[in-house]
Amino acid sequence: MTRPRKAALDSLIAQIGAVEKHLHKLENRSSADWQNVKLWVREIRDKVRIMESQLPHIGRKTRAEYEVLIRSFYDRLHRASAEKEEV
């Protein structure tokens, strides 16, 4: 099933703020509530998967830009998760 480009792009963009918010909490130890870390990690992964599901519908050039952003989210999540395991 295809989706209109604008709707897919809107859906993708809507996830960015929440992902950034949770990544910021994970990356900044002083502001993180450690009881919620697993929840944040799961929410980040879920939202990034939603973003990935929209990629086929947004066009090649735009897709390439968002693939880089999604990769950076995964990298930041991996680094933040690794840091938390060391603590």
PyMOL Python script that loads the backbone (N, CA, C, O; Angstrom):
from pymol import cmd

cmd.read_pdbstr("""\
ATOM      1  N   MET A   1       0.844  -1.168   0.000  1.00  0.00           N
ATOM      2  CA  MET A   1       0.000   0.000   0.000  1.00  0.00           C
ATOM      3  C   MET A   1       0.894   1.237   0.000  1.00  0.00           C
ATOM      4  O   MET A   1       1.819   1.352   0.804  1.00  0.00           O
ATOM      5  N   THR A   2       0.608   2.139  -0.895  1.00  0.00           N
ATOM      6  CA  THR A   2       1.394   3.360  -0.962  1.00  0.00           C
ATOM      7  C   THR A   2       0.720   4.448  -0.126  1.00  0.00           C
ATOM      8  O   THR A   2      -0.473   4.409   0.175  1.00  0.00           O
ATOM      9  N   ARG A   3       1.524   5.373   0.212  1.00  0.00           N
ATOM     10  CA  ARG A   3       1.073   6.464   1.062  1.00  0.00           C
ATOM     11  C   ARG A   3       1.469   7.770   0.401  1.00  0.00           C
ATOM     12  O   ARG A   3       2.546   7.844  -0.191  1.00  0.00           O
ATOM     13  N   PRO A   4       0.647   8.796   0.477  1.00  0.00           N
ATOM     14  CA  PRO A   4       1.058  10.077  -0.098  1.00  0.00           C
ATOM     15  C   PRO A   4       2.353  10.569   0.539  1.00  0.00           C
ATOM     16  O   PRO A   4       2.574  10.413   1.740  1.00  0.00           O
ATOM     17  N   ARG A   5       3.198  11.164  -0.289  1.00  0.00           N
ATOM     18  CA  ARG A   5       4.503  11.630   0.173  1.00  0.00           C
ATOM     19  C   ARG A   5       4.377  12.575   1.365  1.00  0.00           C
ATOM     20  O   ARG A   5       5.096  12.427   2.354  1.00  0.00           O
ATOM     21  N   LYS A   6       3.471  13.543   1.276  1.00  0.00           N
ATOM     22  CA  LYS A   6       3.334  14.526   2.348  1.00  0.00           C
ATOM     23  C   LYS A   6       2.916  13.869   3.662  1.00  0.00           C
ATOM     24  O   LYS A   6       3.445  14.216   4.719  1.00  0.00           O
ATOM     25  N   ALA A   7       1.989  12.940   3.613  1.00  0.00           N
ATOM     26  CA  ALA A   7       1.541  12.258   4.837  1.00  0.00           C
ATOM     27  C   ALA A   7       2.683  11.456   5.450  1.00  0.00           C
ATOM     28  O   ALA A   7       2.856  11.454   6.669  1.00  0.00           O
ATOM     29  N   ALA A   8       3.458  10.778   4.614  1.00  0.00           N
ATOM     30  CA  ALA A   8       4.591   9.993   5.116  1.00  0.00           C
ATOM     31  C   ALA A   8       5.647  10.909   5.724  1.00  0.00           C
ATOM     32  O   ALA A   8       6.206  10.607   6.778  1.00  0.00           O
ATOM     33  N   LEU A   9       5.917  12.021   5.062  1.00  0.00           N
ATOM     34  CA  LEU A   9       6.906  12.971   5.571  1.00  0.00           C
ATOM     35  C   LEU A   9       6.444  13.593   6.883  1.00  0.00           C
ATOM     36  O   LEU A   9       7.243  13.748   7.807  1.00  0.00           O
ATOM     37  N   ASP A  10       5.167  13.950   6.978  1.00  0.00           N
ATOM     38  CA  ASP A  10       4.618  14.500   8.221  1.00  0.00           C
ATOM     39  C   ASP A  10       4.747  13.498   9.365  1.00  0.00           C
ATOM     40  O   ASP A  10       5.116  13.865  10.481  1.00  0.00           O
ATOM     41  N   SER A  11       4.445  12.246   9.086  1.00  0.00           N
ATOM     42  CA  SER A  11       4.545  11.193  10.099  1.00  0.00           C
ATOM     43  C   SER A  11       5.988  11.025  10.569  1.00  0.00           C
ATOM     44  O   SER A  11       6.252  10.883  11.763  1.00  0.00           O
ATOM     45  N   LEU A  12       6.903  11.042   9.627  1.00  0.00           N
ATOM     46  CA  LEU A  12       8.321  10.899   9.950  1.00  0.00           C
ATOM     47  C   LEU A  12       8.805  12.066  10.807  1.00  0.00           C
ATOM     48  O   LEU A  12       9.467  11.864  11.825  1.00  0.00           O
ATOM     49  N   ILE A  13       8.476  13.264  10.396  1.00  0.00           N
ATOM     50  CA  ILE A  13       8.919  14.467  11.105  1.00  0.00           C
ATOM     51  C   ILE A  13       8.319  14.526  12.509  1.00  0.00           C
ATOM     52  O   ILE A  13       8.965  15.011  13.438  1.00  0.00           O
ATOM     53  N   ALA A  14       7.102  14.043  12.667  1.00  0.00           N
ATOM     54  CA  ALA A  14       6.431  14.073  13.972  1.00  0.00           C
ATOM     55  C   ALA A  14       7.172  13.246  15.019  1.00  0.00           C
ATOM     56  O   ALA A  14       7.033  13.510  16.213  1.00  0.00           O
ATOM     57  N   GLN A  15       7.946  12.266  14.608  1.00  0.00           N
ATOM     58  CA  GLN A  15       8.660  11.394  15.542  1.00  0.00           C
ATOM     59  C   GLN A  15       9.973  11.993  16.031  1.00  0.00           C
ATOM     60  O   GLN A  15      10.471  11.603  17.087  1.00  0.00           O
ATOM     61  N   ILE A  16      10.536  12.927  15.287  1.00  0.00           N
ATOM     62  CA  ILE A  16      11.875  13.443  15.573  1.00  0.00           C
ATOM     63  C   ILE A  16      11.976  14.086  16.956  1.00  0.00           C
ATOM     64  O   ILE A  16      12.935  13.832  17.685  1.00  0.00           O
ATOM     65  N   GLY A  17      11.010  14.904  17.320  1.00  0.00           N
ATOM     66  CA  GLY A  17      11.059  15.596  18.602  1.00  0.00           C
ATOM     67  C   GLY A  17      11.097  14.647  19.791  1.00  0.00           C
ATOM     68  O   GLY A  17      11.875  14.837  20.726  1.00  0.00           O
ATOM     69  N   ALA A  18      10.251  13.627  19.749  1.00  0.00           N
ATOM     70  CA  ALA A  18      10.209  12.662  20.846  1.00  0.00           C
ATOM     71  C   ALA A  18      11.514  11.872  20.931  1.00  0.00           C
ATOM     72  O   ALA A  18      12.018  11.615  22.024  1.00  0.00           O
ATOM     73  N   VAL A  19      12.050  11.495  19.790  1.00  0.00           N
ATOM     74  CA  VAL A  19      13.317  10.752  19.783  1.00  0.00           C
ATOM     75  C   VAL A  19      14.428  11.619  20.373  1.00  0.00           C
ATOM     76  O   VAL A  19      15.197  11.160  21.218  1.00  0.00           O
ATOM     77  N   GLU A  20      14.509  12.865  19.929  1.00  0.00           N
ATOM     78  CA  GLU A  20      15.527  13.785  20.452  1.00  0.00           C
ATOM     79  C   GLU A  20      15.382  13.977  21.961  1.00  0.00           C
ATOM     80  O   GLU A  20      16.377  13.986  22.686  1.00  0.00           O
ATOM     81  N   LYS A  21      14.153  14.128  22.429  1.00  0.00           N
ATOM     82  CA  LYS A  21      13.889  14.343  23.857  1.00  0.00           C
ATOM     83  C   LYS A  21      14.395  13.161  24.691  1.00  0.00           C
ATOM     84  O   LYS A  21      15.074  13.353  25.699  1.00  0.00           O
ATOM     85  N   HIS A  22      14.065  11.954  24.271  1.00  0.00           N
ATOM     86  CA  HIS A  22      14.482  10.770  25.022  1.00  0.00           C
ATOM     87  C   HIS A  22      15.988  10.540  24.922  1.00  0.00           C
ATOM     88  O   HIS A  22      16.620  10.137  25.899  1.00  0.00           O
ATOM     89  N   LEU A  23      16.564  10.793  23.751  1.00  0.00           N
ATOM     90  CA  LEU A  23      18.016  10.662  23.620  1.00  0.00           C
ATOM     91  C   LEU A  23      18.733  11.649  24.530  1.00  0.00           C
ATOM     92  O   LEU A  23      19.745  11.317  25.148  1.00  0.00           O
ATOM     93  N   HIS A  24      18.205  12.857  24.607  1.00  0.00           N
ATOM     94  CA  HIS A  24      18.807  13.864  25.486  1.00  0.00           C
ATOM     95  C   HIS A  24      18.787  13.385  26.938  1.00  0.00           C
ATOM     96  O   HIS A  24      19.773  13.541  27.658  1.00  0.00           O
ATOM     97  N   LYS A  25      17.678  12.809  27.362  1.00  0.00           N
ATOM     98  CA  LYS A  25      17.582  12.293  28.732  1.00  0.00           C
ATOM     99  C   LYS A  25      18.597  11.174  28.973  1.00  0.00           C
ATOM    100  O   LYS A  25      19.213  11.105  30.036  1.00  0.00           O
ATOM    101  N   LEU A  26      18.765  10.303  27.981  1.00  0.00           N
ATOM    102  CA  LEU A  26      19.723   9.206  28.128  1.00  0.00           C
ATOM    103  C   LEU A  26      21.163   9.694  28.145  1.00  0.00           C
ATOM    104  O   LEU A  26      21.996   9.170  28.884  1.00  0.00           O
ATOM    105  N   GLU A  27      21.448  10.691  27.335  1.00  0.00           N
ATOM    106  CA  GLU A  27      22.819  11.170  27.200  1.00  0.00           C
ATOM    107  C   GLU A  27      23.265  12.045  28.378  1.00  0.00           C
ATOM    108  O   GLU A  27      24.462  12.171  28.637  1.00  0.00           O
ATOM    109  N   ASN A  28      22.331  12.633  29.074  1.00  0.00           N
ATOM    110  CA  ASN A  28      22.663  13.526  30.193  1.00  0.00           C
ATOM    111  C   ASN A  28      22.325  12.838  31.501  1.00  0.00           C
ATOM    112  O   ASN A  28      21.174  12.821  31.938  1.00  0.00           O
ATOM    113  N   ARG A  29      23.320  12.288  32.099  1.00  0.00           N
ATOM    114  CA  ARG A  29      23.117  11.504  33.327  1.00  0.00           C
ATOM    115  C   ARG A  29      22.415  12.285  34.418  1.00  0.00           C
ATOM    116  O   ARG A  29      21.595  11.724  35.144  1.00  0.00           O
ATOM    117  N   SER A  30      22.714  13.554  34.550  1.00  0.00           N
ATOM    118  CA  SER A  30      22.139  14.322  35.657  1.00  0.00           C
ATOM    119  C   SER A  30      20.623  14.495  35.513  1.00  0.00           C
ATOM    120  O   SER A  30      19.916  14.621  36.513  1.00  0.00           O
ATOM    121  N   SER A  31      20.124  14.502  34.274  1.00  0.00           N
ATOM    122  CA  SER A  31      18.692  14.715  34.082  1.00  0.00           C
ATOM    123  C   SER A  31      17.925  13.415  33.903  1.00  0.00           C
ATOM    124  O   SER A  31      16.701  13.439  33.776  1.00  0.00           O
ATOM    125  N   ALA A  32      18.607  12.298  33.891  1.00  0.00           N
ATOM    126  CA  ALA A  32      17.926  11.032  33.610  1.00  0.00           C
ATOM    127  C   ALA A  32      17.335  10.419  34.874  1.00  0.00           C
ATOM    128  O   ALA A  32      17.960  10.409  35.935  1.00  0.00           O
ATOM    129  N   ASP A  33      16.146   9.922  34.734  1.00  0.00           N
ATOM    130  CA  ASP A  33      15.503   9.160  35.792  1.00  0.00           C
ATOM    131  C   ASP A  33      15.758   7.698  35.457  1.00  0.00           C
ATOM    132  O   ASP A  33      15.122   7.147  34.560  1.00  0.00           O
ATOM    133  N   TRP A  34      16.680   7.071  36.167  1.00  0.00           N
ATOM    134  CA  TRP A  34      17.184   5.758  35.783  1.00  0.00           C
ATOM    135  C   TRP A  34      16.113   4.678  35.761  1.00  0.00           C
ATOM    136  O   TRP A  34      16.279   3.658  35.092  1.00  0.00           O
ATOM    137  N   GLN A  35      15.027   4.885  36.475  1.00  0.00           N
ATOM    138  CA  GLN A  35      13.954   3.894  36.448  1.00  0.00           C
ATOM    139  C   GLN A  35      13.264   3.851  35.092  1.00  0.00           C
ATOM    140  O   GLN A  35      12.619   2.858  34.756  1.00  0.00           O
ATOM    141  N   ASN A  36      13.393   4.912  34.317  1.00  0.00           N
ATOM    142  CA  ASN A  36      12.714   5.001  33.029  1.00  0.00           C
ATOM    143  C   ASN A  36      13.607   4.708  31.832  1.00  0.00           C
ATOM    144  O   ASN A  36      13.142   4.794  30.695  1.00  0.00           O
ATOM    145  N   VAL A  37      14.860   4.368  32.046  1.00  0.00           N
ATOM    146  CA  VAL A  37      15.798   4.180  30.945  1.00  0.00           C
ATOM    147  C   VAL A  37      15.308   3.118  29.964  1.00  0.00           C
ATOM    148  O   VAL A  37      15.325   3.351  28.756  1.00  0.00           O
ATOM    149  N   LYS A  38      14.872   1.957  30.454  1.00  0.00           N
ATOM    150  CA  LYS A  38      14.404   0.903  29.542  1.00  0.00           C
ATOM    151  C   LYS A  38      13.199   1.365  28.740  1.00  0.00           C
ATOM    152  O   LYS A  38      13.080   1.047  27.557  1.00  0.00           O
ATOM    153  N   LEU A  39      12.316   2.105  29.369  1.00  0.00           N
ATOM    154  CA  LEU A  39      11.146   2.640  28.678  1.00  0.00           C
ATOM    155  C   LEU A  39      11.565   3.584  27.564  1.00  0.00           C
ATOM    156  O   LEU A  39      11.053   3.499  26.447  1.00  0.00           O
ATOM    157  N   TRP A  40      12.509   4.496  27.868  1.00  0.00           N
ATOM    158  CA  TRP A  40      12.965   5.445  26.861  1.00  0.00           C
ATOM    159  C   TRP A  40      13.628   4.735  25.691  1.00  0.00           C
ATOM    160  O   TRP A  40      13.390   5.085  24.535  1.00  0.00           O
ATOM    161  N   VAL A  41      14.453   3.744  25.981  1.00  0.00           N
ATOM    162  CA  VAL A  41      15.131   3.007  24.915  1.00  0.00           C
ATOM    163  C   VAL A  41      14.096   2.335  24.010  1.00  0.00           C
ATOM    164  O   VAL A  41      14.211   2.383  22.786  1.00  0.00           O
ATOM    165  N   ARG A  42      13.093   1.714  24.617  1.00  0.00           N
ATOM    166  CA  ARG A  42      12.054   1.049  23.828  1.00  0.00           C
ATOM    167  C   ARG A  42      11.273   2.070  22.990  1.00  0.00           C
ATOM    168  O   ARG A  42      10.986   1.821  21.819  1.00  0.00           O
ATOM    169  N   GLU A  43      10.933   3.212  23.586  1.00  0.00           N
ATOM    170  CA  GLU A  43      10.202   4.238  22.856  1.00  0.00           C
ATOM    171  C   GLU A  43      11.025   4.796  21.694  1.00  0.00           C
ATOM    172  O   GLU A  43      10.496   5.033  20.608  1.00  0.00           O
ATOM    173  N   ILE A  44      12.311   5.001  21.928  1.00  0.00           N
ATOM    174  CA  ILE A  44      13.182   5.486  20.846  1.00  0.00           C
ATOM    175  C   ILE A  44      13.191   4.484  19.702  1.00  0.00           C
ATOM    176  O   ILE A  44      13.009   4.857  18.543  1.00  0.00           O
ATOM    177  N   ARG A  45      13.404   3.213  20.026  1.00  0.00           N
ATOM    178  CA  ARG A  45      13.431   2.190  18.969  1.00  0.00           C
ATOM    179  C   ARG A  45      12.109   2.122  18.218  1.00  0.00           C
ATOM    180  O   ARG A  45      12.101   2.008  16.993  1.00  0.00           O
ATOM    181  N   ASP A  46      10.993   2.191  18.937  1.00  0.00           N
ATOM    182  CA  ASP A  46       9.679   2.145  18.286  1.00  0.00           C
ATOM    183  C   ASP A  46       9.475   3.332  17.353  1.00  0.00           C
ATOM    184  O   ASP A  46       8.997   3.168  16.230  1.00  0.00           O
ATOM    185  N   LYS A  47       9.833   4.517  17.812  1.00  0.00           N
ATOM    186  CA  LYS A  47       9.645   5.713  16.986  1.00  0.00           C
ATOM    187  C   LYS A  47      10.579   5.718  15.780  1.00  0.00           C
ATOM    188  O   LYS A  47      10.191   6.159  14.698  1.00  0.00           O
ATOM    189  N   VAL A  48      11.788   5.237  15.955  1.00  0.00           N
ATOM    190  CA  VAL A  48      12.710   5.165  14.819  1.00  0.00           C
ATOM    191  C   VAL A  48      12.214   4.132  13.805  1.00  0.00           C
ATOM    192  O   VAL A  48      12.368   4.329  12.599  1.00  0.00           O
ATOM    193  N   ARG A  49      11.631   3.053  14.272  1.00  0.00           N
ATOM    194  CA  ARG A  49      11.056   2.063  13.346  1.00  0.00           C
ATOM    195  C   ARG A  49       9.893   2.656  12.561  1.00  0.00           C
ATOM    196  O   ARG A  49       9.728   2.366  11.376  1.00  0.00           O
ATOM    197  N   ILE A  50       9.092   3.482  13.214  1.00  0.00           N
ATOM    198  CA  ILE A  50       8.012   4.178  12.504  1.00  0.00           C
ATOM    199  C   ILE A  50       8.613   5.072  11.423  1.00  0.00           C
ATOM    200  O   ILE A  50       8.123   5.113  10.295  1.00  0.00           O
ATOM    201  N   MET A  51       9.678   5.787  11.780  1.00  0.00           N
ATOM    202  CA  MET A  51      10.350   6.647  10.804  1.00  0.00           C
ATOM    203  C   MET A  51      10.846   5.822   9.623  1.00  0.00           C
ATOM    204  O   MET A  51      10.672   6.217   8.470  1.00  0.00           O
ATOM    205  N   GLU A  52      11.461   4.682   9.907  1.00  0.00           N
ATOM    206  CA  GLU A  52      11.981   3.827   8.835  1.00  0.00           C
ATOM    207  C   GLU A  52      10.856   3.317   7.931  1.00  0.00           C
ATOM    208  O   GLU A  52      11.050   3.164   6.725  1.00  0.00           O
ATOM    209  N   SER A  53       9.699   3.058   8.503  1.00  0.00           N
ATOM    210  CA  SER A  53       8.588   2.548   7.698  1.00  0.00           C
ATOM    211  C   SER A  53       8.060   3.592   6.714  1.00  0.00           C
ATOM    212  O   SER A  53       7.408   3.243   5.730  1.00  0.00           O
ATOM    213  N   GLN A  54       8.336   4.858   6.973  1.00  0.00           N
ATOM    214  CA  GLN A  54       7.880   5.932   6.095  1.00  0.00           C
ATOM    215  C   GLN A  54       8.860   6.228   4.955  1.00  0.00           C
ATOM    216  O   GLN A  54       8.493   6.867   3.968  1.00  0.00           O
ATOM    217  N   LEU A  55      10.090   5.768   5.092  1.00  0.00           N
ATOM    218  CA  LEU A  55      11.126   6.089   4.105  1.00  0.00           C
ATOM    219  C   LEU A  55      10.767   5.732   2.660  1.00  0.00           C
ATOM    220  O   LEU A  55      11.037   6.534   1.766  1.00  0.00           O
ATOM    221  N   PRO A  56      10.177   4.574   2.394  1.00  0.00           N
ATOM    222  CA  PRO A  56       9.877   4.249   1.000  1.00  0.00           C
ATOM    223  C   PRO A  56       8.882   5.203   0.333  1.00  0.00           C
ATOM    224  O   PRO A  56       8.756   5.200  -0.892  1.00  0.00           O
ATOM    225  N   HIS A  57       8.189   6.001   1.103  1.00  0.00           N
ATOM    226  CA  HIS A  57       7.119   6.842   0.574  1.00  0.00           C
ATOM    227  C   HIS A  57       7.506   8.302   0.375  1.00  0.00           C
ATOM    228  O   HIS A  57       6.679   9.091  -0.082  1.00  0.00           O
ATOM    229  N   ILE A  58       8.746   8.690   0.706  1.00  0.00           N
ATOM    230  CA  ILE A  58       9.054  10.124   0.726  1.00  0.00           C
ATOM    231  C   ILE A  58       9.965  10.609  -0.405  1.00  0.00           C
ATOM    232  O   ILE A  58      10.251  11.805  -0.471  1.00  0.00           O
ATOM    233  N   GLY A  59      10.416   9.753  -1.270  1.00  0.00           N
ATOM    234  CA  GLY A  59      11.272  10.190  -2.368  1.00  0.00           C
ATOM    235  C   GLY A  59      12.737   9.942  -2.083  1.00  0.00           C
ATOM    236  O   GLY A  59      13.161   9.894  -0.928  1.00  0.00           O
ATOM    237  N   ARG A  60      13.513   9.785  -3.159  1.00  0.00           N
ATOM    238  CA  ARG A  60      14.912   9.364  -3.004  1.00  0.00           C
ATOM    239  C   ARG A  60      15.802  10.367  -2.288  1.00  0.00           C
ATOM    240  O   ARG A  60      16.520   9.999  -1.358  1.00  0.00           O
ATOM    241  N   LYS A  61      15.768  11.626  -2.702  1.00  0.00           N
ATOM    242  CA  LYS A  61      16.663  12.620  -2.090  1.00  0.00           C
ATOM    243  C   LYS A  61      16.317  12.830  -0.618  1.00  0.00           C
ATOM    244  O   LYS A  61      17.197  12.839   0.243  1.00  0.00           O
ATOM    245  N   THR A  62      15.045  12.995  -0.348  1.00  0.00           N
ATOM    246  CA  THR A  62      14.613  13.197   1.033  1.00  0.00           C
ATOM    247  C   THR A  62      14.904  11.961   1.861  1.00  0.00           C
ATOM    248  O   THR A  62      15.304  12.057   3.022  1.00  0.00           O
ATOM    249  N   ARG A  63      14.700  10.798   1.257  1.00  0.00           N
ATOM    250  CA  ARG A  63      14.963   9.543   1.954  1.00  0.00           C
ATOM    251  C   ARG A  63      16.424   9.467   2.387  1.00  0.00           C
ATOM    252  O   ARG A  63      16.718   9.069   3.514  1.00  0.00           O
ATOM    253  N   ALA A  64      17.328   9.842   1.509  1.00  0.00           N
ATOM    254  CA  ALA A  64      18.761   9.793   1.823  1.00  0.00           C
ATOM    255  C   ALA A  64      19.080  10.690   3.020  1.00  0.00           C
ATOM    256  O   ALA A  64      19.882  10.319   3.877  1.00  0.00           O
ATOM    257  N   GLU A  65      18.458  11.862   3.080  1.00  0.00           N
ATOM    258  CA  GLU A  65      18.698  12.773   4.197  1.00  0.00           C
ATOM    259  C   GLU A  65      18.217  12.166   5.512  1.00  0.00           C
ATOM    260  O   GLU A  65      18.908  12.243   6.528  1.00  0.00           O
ATOM    261  N   TYR A  66      17.047  11.571   5.488  1.00  0.00           N
ATOM    262  CA  TYR A  66      16.497  11.004   6.719  1.00  0.00           C
ATOM    263  C   TYR A  66      17.168   9.693   7.106  1.00  0.00           C
ATOM    264  O   TYR A  66      17.192   9.344   8.286  1.00  0.00           O
ATOM    265  N   GLU A  67      17.705   8.969   6.151  1.00  0.00           N
ATOM    266  CA  GLU A  67      18.464   7.761   6.491  1.00  0.00           C
ATOM    267  C   GLU A  67      19.687   8.125   7.334  1.00  0.00           C
ATOM    268  O   GLU A  67      20.041   7.409   8.271  1.00  0.00           O
ATOM    269  N   VAL A  68      20.326   9.241   6.992  1.00  0.00           N
ATOM    270  CA  VAL A  68      21.478   9.711   7.773  1.00  0.00           C
ATOM    271  C   VAL A  68      21.032  10.081   9.186  1.00  0.00           C
ATOM    272  O   VAL A  68      21.708   9.744  10.158  1.00  0.00           O
ATOM    273  N   LEU A  69      19.906  10.766   9.304  1.00  0.00           N
ATOM    274  CA  LEU A  69      19.388  11.147  10.616  1.00  0.00           C
ATOM    275  C   LEU A  69      19.044   9.910  11.451  1.00  0.00           C
ATOM    276  O   LEU A  69      19.374   9.845  12.635  1.00  0.00           O
ATOM    277  N   ILE A  70      18.390   8.944  10.836  1.00  0.00           N
ATOM    278  CA  ILE A  70      18.012   7.715  11.541  1.00  0.00           C
ATOM    279  C   ILE A  70      19.259   6.961  11.996  1.00  0.00           C
ATOM    280  O   ILE A  70      19.297   6.452  13.116  1.00  0.00           O
ATOM    281  N   ARG A  71      20.269   6.884  11.147  1.00  0.00           N
ATOM    282  CA  ARG A  71      21.520   6.222  11.520  1.00  0.00           C
ATOM    283  C   ARG A  71      22.145   6.937  12.720  1.00  0.00           C
ATOM    284  O   ARG A  71      22.667   6.288  13.627  1.00  0.00           O
ATOM    285  N   SER A  72      22.093   8.259  12.728  1.00  0.00           N
ATOM    286  CA  SER A  72      22.665   9.000  13.860  1.00  0.00           C
ATOM    287  C   SER A  72      21.876   8.722  15.146  1.00  0.00           C
ATOM    288  O   SER A  72      22.463   8.654  16.226  1.00  0.00           O
ATOM    289  N   PHE A  73      20.558   8.561  15.039  1.00  0.00           N
ATOM    290  CA  PHE A  73      19.761   8.206  16.216  1.00  0.00           C
ATOM    291  C   PHE A  73      20.188   6.849  16.760  1.00  0.00           C
ATOM    292  O   PHE A  73      20.364   6.691  17.968  1.00  0.00           O
ATOM    293  N   TYR A  74      20.354   5.870  15.875  1.00  0.00           N
ATOM    294  CA  TYR A  74      20.795   4.545  16.321  1.00  0.00           C
ATOM    295  C   TYR A  74      22.186   4.613  16.967  1.00  0.00           C
ATOM    296  O   TYR A  74      22.430   3.968  17.987  1.00  0.00           O
ATOM    297  N   ASP A  75      23.086   5.387  16.379  1.00  0.00           N
ATOM    298  CA  ASP A  75      24.436   5.523  16.934  1.00  0.00           C
ATOM    299  C   ASP A  75      24.403   6.166  18.318  1.00  0.00           C
ATOM    300  O   ASP A  75      25.075   5.709  19.242  1.00  0.00           O
ATOM    301  N   ARG A  76      23.613   7.231  18.451  1.00  0.00           N
ATOM    302  CA  ARG A  76      23.502   7.899  19.750  1.00  0.00           C
ATOM    303  C   ARG A  76      22.870   6.980  20.784  1.00  0.00           C
ATOM    304  O   ARG A  76      23.288   6.966  21.942  1.00  0.00           O
ATOM    305  N   LEU A  77      21.869   6.216  20.377  1.00  0.00           N
ATOM    306  CA  LEU A  77      21.220   5.280  21.293  1.00  0.00           C
ATOM    307  C   LEU A  77      22.203   4.214  21.753  1.00  0.00           C
ATOM    308  O   LEU A  77      22.244   3.864  22.932  1.00  0.00           O
ATOM    309  N   HIS A  78      22.988   3.704  20.824  1.00  0.00           N
ATOM    310  CA  HIS A  78      23.975   2.682  21.162  1.00  0.00           C
ATOM    311  C   HIS A  78      25.010   3.234  22.149  1.00  0.00           C
ATOM    312  O   HIS A  78      25.336   2.582  23.141  1.00  0.00           O
ATOM    313  N   ARG A  79      25.525   4.440  21.870  1.00  0.00           N
ATOM    314  CA  ARG A  79      26.510   5.052  22.773  1.00  0.00           C
ATOM    315  C   ARG A  79      25.914   5.313  24.149  1.00  0.00           C
ATOM    316  O   ARG A  79      26.553   5.028  25.162  1.00  0.00           O
ATOM    317  N   ALA A  80      24.706   5.847  24.198  1.00  0.00           N
ATOM    318  CA  ALA A  80      24.072   6.150  25.491  1.00  0.00           C
ATOM    319  C   ALA A  80      23.796   4.874  26.267  1.00  0.00           C
ATOM    320  O   ALA A  80      23.967   4.843  27.486  1.00  0.00           O
ATOM    321  N   SER A  81      23.376   3.830  25.586  1.00  0.00           N
ATOM    322  CA  SER A  81      23.111   2.557  26.255  1.00  0.00           C
ATOM    323  C   SER A  81      24.408   1.944  26.787  1.00  0.00           C
ATOM    324  O   SER A  81      24.428   1.389  27.886  1.00  0.00           O
ATOM    325  N   ALA A  82      25.478   2.042  26.018  1.00  0.00           N
ATOM    326  CA  ALA A  82      26.774   1.505  26.440  1.00  0.00           C
ATOM    327  C   ALA A  82      27.301   2.267  27.659  1.00  0.00           C
ATOM    328  O   ALA A  82      27.879   1.668  28.566  1.00  0.00           O
ATOM    329  N   GLU A  83      27.104   3.565  27.677  1.00  0.00           N
ATOM    330  CA  GLU A  83      27.552   4.382  28.817  1.00  0.00           C
ATOM    331  C   GLU A  83      26.801   3.990  30.077  1.00  0.00           C
ATOM    332  O   GLU A  83      27.385   3.947  31.160  1.00  0.00           O
ATOM    333  N   LYS A  84      25.531   3.708  29.949  1.00  0.00           N
ATOM    334  CA  LYS A  84      24.723   3.366  31.124  1.00  0.00           C
ATOM    335  C   LYS A  84      25.121   2.024  31.706  1.00  0.00           C
ATOM    336  O   LYS A  84      25.036   1.820  32.918  1.00  0.00           O
ATOM    337  N   GLU A  85      25.556   1.104  30.852  1.00  0.00           N
ATOM    338  CA  GLU A  85      25.985  -0.205  31.335  1.00  0.00           C
ATOM    339  C   GLU A  85      27.295  -0.105  32.114  1.00  0.00           C
ATOM    340  O   GLU A  85      27.557  -0.920  32.998  1.00  0.00           O
ATOM    341  N   GLU A  86      28.126   0.905  31.783  1.00  0.00           N
ATOM    342  CA  GLU A  86      29.398   1.065  32.471  1.00  0.00           C
ATOM    343  C   GLU A  86      29.216   1.640  33.872  1.00  0.00           C
ATOM    344  O   GLU A  86      30.057   1.431  34.747  1.00  0.00           O
ATOM    345  N   VAL A  87      28.123   2.360  34.083  1.00  0.00           N
ATOM    346  CA  VAL A  87      27.889   3.021  35.373  1.00  0.00           C
ATOM    347  C   VAL A  87      27.519   2.031  36.442  1.00  0.00           C
ATOM    348  O   VAL A  87      27.288   2.417  37.588  1.00  0.00           O
TER     349      VAL A  87
END
""", "prot")
cmd.dss("prot")
cmd.show_as("cartoon", "prot")
cmd.util.cbc("prot")
cmd.orient("prot")
